[in-house]
């Protein structure tokens, strides 16, 4: 099939910033796109050939949209999988495959998948409702501290809470969830695996992630990770095992903990381009968004090697600011060497909302990290 300057149409479920950055690559290749998204102000609207308003969790909206495209992919996991299954049965190519997406959509199912496939992960307990956790504590089945995670619909640090005492459970939604043992770790790592429809596989270098202590969001992504070769090799091998077992097509971002004794434990995965791969836009020979397009269209996969060391800084809404966005001091960071801002196009800011990111590239990773700190301390995402 000819994808370039043709009648071929790629459908994308979700119109957020990941979709927008994916569309940069389809524009580059002159591949026609159609996007389904519930928000009329979505970042992807400006870059797609066709933009359709619709609820991603509505069966009819997803099914009817899928019938109008040749290949269907996602930029967010929270989509109607029953519609995707029906589309697959009727011959529409859906990537990631619905079977893989069903496992990943639910954190409890995801954790059980790791256990069943001998993939190392932190110990956990599964609960139908949050209200059951208190009984488990009283009966000695669960000990403090642990990490509470809602099974579905959590993202960007939402739906996750460290529980150190019973009072910390107050106010949490009474939903299906897991209670995960807190792991003493020295690094949070991520490996992005790309797998094509015909089975070609490549991995990106291991990245190191630094998180905001309150928002539980990534603040910095550092590539290459500042770890030894043995740990990096182990992380990539485990990521490849997860991708193989889950039979992903497209990208799979595998987030992991490096424990104090250098064991690697899988935290969770995302079946799409991911925040931990944004630095690839400037730092890699093939960025993650182009790689995802190559993989789902079964084109030869590109080189994942770094051209240069890269660091990504997330731009999130400042605390105490809600409303029309202003990027304060953006002119100042543009003066810095190797700095590229990416603004997502969201007109309204709120505390910790992802509004953009900044990439810093440098031959010296230590120097890049210093500039990243300067960027973080200079630019502010505030409201009018």
Secondary structure, 3 states (H helix, E strand, C coil): CCCCCCCCEEEEECCCHHHHHHHHHHHHHCCEEEEEECCCCCHHHHCCCEEEECCCCCHHHHHHHHCCCCEEEECCCCCCHHHHHHHHHCCCEECCCHHHHHHHHCHHHHHHHHHHCCCCECCEEEECCCCHHHHHHHCCCCCCCEEEEECCCCCCCCCEEEECCHHHHCCCCCCCEEEEECCCEEEEEEEEEEECCCCCEEECCCEEEEECCCCCCEEEEEECCCCCHHHHHHHHHHHHHHHHHHCCCEEEEEEEEEECCCCEEEEEEECCCCHHHCCHHHHECCCHHHHHHHHHCCCCCCCCCECCEEEEEEEECCCCCCEEEEEECHHHHHCCCCEEEEECCCCEECCCCEEEEEEEEECCHHHHHHHHHHHHHHCEEEEC
